[in-house]
């Protein structure tokens, strides 16, 4: 059994919900990532911010990323997976919610992130094809 912890990219970092979008963009650039998990004051997952969210949800609407916070962008129920979950559970979570990145949690702490690139390195061609079909399918 392959687990989420075995395929994740370790070392993911939270960004506090109170942090501004310009700071989130700076952190993404420094870490060379396109998404950051957002934490509340108790370091619990409350969302994910992507580079696209910043561009489309803030800049393209004429808002100031130095004034808008990551928490302002949180929508819906954040999705995550336990570090000990089987890769089939990872795929089910990502496919059923049509998401491309999934935070990995162990003992209520962020331990990593699973992205499409991580899946591509660990799955068969058939599994990847099924993932792409389900995640990118229009509902």
N, C-alpha and C positions, 0 to 999 in steps of 0.2 A: 504494500500500500504506500503510495506516494502522498505526502502531506503538504498542506499549504506552506508550512515552514520550510520545506525542502525546495519549493519552486519560487518562493517570494524573493524580492529584492530587499535585503536587510538594510537597516539603517534609515528607514523612513523617519521623517520629522513632522511633528505637529506644527501648526501655526495657530495661535490663539484667535478665537472668534473676534476679539477686540482689536486685532491688528488690522491695519489698513491694507487696501489692495495693492498700493504701490510697494509696500514692504513685502507682500506675498510674491509679487512679481520679481523683486530683487532676490528673495530666497530661492525661488524657482530657478532663476538664472544661475545663482551660485551653486545650487545642487544639481543643475542640469536635468531638471524634471519638469513635467508639464502639469503636475497636479500635487496638491498638498492636502492631507487630512486636516480638518479644522477641529480644534478642541474647545470645550467649554472651560469654565473656571476650575472644574474638578478633573481636568485632563481626560474627559470622556468625549468620544467621537460625536460631533454634532453636524458634520457635513464634510464635503470635499470641495475645494476650489481648484478650478483648472485655468490654464492660461487663456483658453477660449472664453470662459466665464468672464474674466477680467475685460477682455476686448469687447465681446458682444453685449454683456450685461452692464458694463460701466462706460467704457470709453465711447463705444458706438452710440450710446444714448446721451452723450454729452455730460456725463457725470464726472466728478473729480475723484480719481483713484486714491488721492491723498486724504480724502475725507470719508470715503465709503469703506466699511469694514468687511472682513471676511464673513462675519456673522450676518451682515446684511444680505449676503448672497446665498445663505443656507436655505434650502428648500427640500421638503419631503423628509422621508425617513432615511437616515444614513445606513448604508449597507456595509457589512464587514464579515469576516470569517475568522473562526478560531484557528490558531496555529496548528492544532492537531487534526483539523478536518482533512478528509480525503480529497484528492484532486477532483473526484467526481462531484463532491459537494461545492467545490470552488466553481466548477463549470456551471453547475445548476444555478448557483447564486448569480453569477455574472450573466448567464444566458436569460434567465427568467426575468431579470430586471434590466436587461440590455445595457449593461455597464461595462466599461473597458478597463477600469482600475478598481481594485478591491483592497482595502486596508486589512492587515492581518493583526489580530489581537491575541495576546496571551496574558492571562491573569489581569485583565482590564487595562493592559498597557499595550501601546502600539509597538510592534516588533518588526513590521515590514509592510510592503505593498506588493501586490501582484498586478502586473500589467500585461497587455497583449504580448509584449516582447518576452516576458517571463514564460508565458504559455507556449510561445513559439519554440522556445528552447527545450521544453519538456514534454510536449504532446506529440502524438502521431499526426501525420498529415490528415487523416480522416477526422480526428478530434478537432484539429484546427479548422478544417473546412466547416464542420458542424457549428463550431463556436462562431465563426464569422457569419455564417448564414443566419443564426439565431440573433446575434447581437446587432447586426446591421440591417435586419429585416424591418421594414416599416410596419408599424401597427396600425 
